[in-house]
């Protein structure tokens, strides 16, 4: 998002929480840009948000702050809910008091649909969250609506299906697979032994896209009047602003992701067994196995989005296909790619 805003000529203030070890790998390349500033804050510290909004008086406020790993949200439900919902309330309050013309975007999720009742899921699908994370996002969306309608704020929350990239965190299934393949390819090249990639539910279906496509969608949601006539008059905002679904409109199992990824890494083999005994075997070695420790207390079995509304109304469309997403992530994690980047 910061890359996109800077490419459009905007000044960006990136809020970071203080940590004892640095966690800047995804924005290191921006640190020497004159239009990029890092500021300390925490969306759960109302004072810090209030001061930042007052001092910066931003045109846009994009809130991606969250405990965003669904799998962990049962272990730390309170932190997940506080960051996902209460933090949003603090951002909205700071904007209402200090900068009411600032446009606010909050990251919503297809996890809000949860236990889905129809496919594909569009903006009208009911919210039936299956995790503390999904519940927090539903609460946040209600707060955003209340503030939009009560105070006439340009405040919206998009419902984004899974979005990945070469910068994805390593605990999420896509990056776990591509990093794991990188590790195994390196071991094979050195004739070393290796552990398989241990995963949970291989039958889960997700609608995966590349984050680069989605940040453009977020930008369009923040600037709806450029694309939609009826949003031109700020007085009509609470009624005319829309909150859109972003999705590829395709769904694939975790297993299909693995198949494309292994093919890209030229690892040939076959699946055998079922359930917890399922494995992908190549030349007698187990490459992927199932470990029940990665099963969730409640799973969202299928997510499949319908993003036709934003495609029609704001002219958005994704450019990177599912297959290219997988290939890009694998290429990035193969050992030669890392060596070329001087990271090995
Ligand atoms: O990659 P995941 O952990 O992503 P999940 O839970 O779908 O959530 C992501 O997408 C949401 C939008 O829909 C975001 F709101 C959220 O912040 C996050 O970005 O898991 C994807 C699927 C799940 O069904 C999970 O059970 O993969 C399955 N899976 C199977 N084995 C695994 C594993 N997930 C993880 N993380 N690790 C495994 O070993």
Boltz pocket constraint, residues with backbone or C-beta under 6 A from the ligand:
constraints:
  - pocket:
      binder: B
      contacts: [[A, 68], [A, 69], [A, 70], [A, 71], [A, 108], [A, 109], [A, 110], [A, 111], [A, 160], [A, 161], [A, 162], [A, 163], [A, 171], [A, 172], [A, 173], [A, 174], [A, 176], [A, 198], [A, 199], [A, 200], [A, 201], [A, 202], [A, 204], [A, 205], [A, 206], [A, 254], [A, 294], [A, 296], [A, 299], [A, 300], [A, 303]]
      max_distance: 6.0
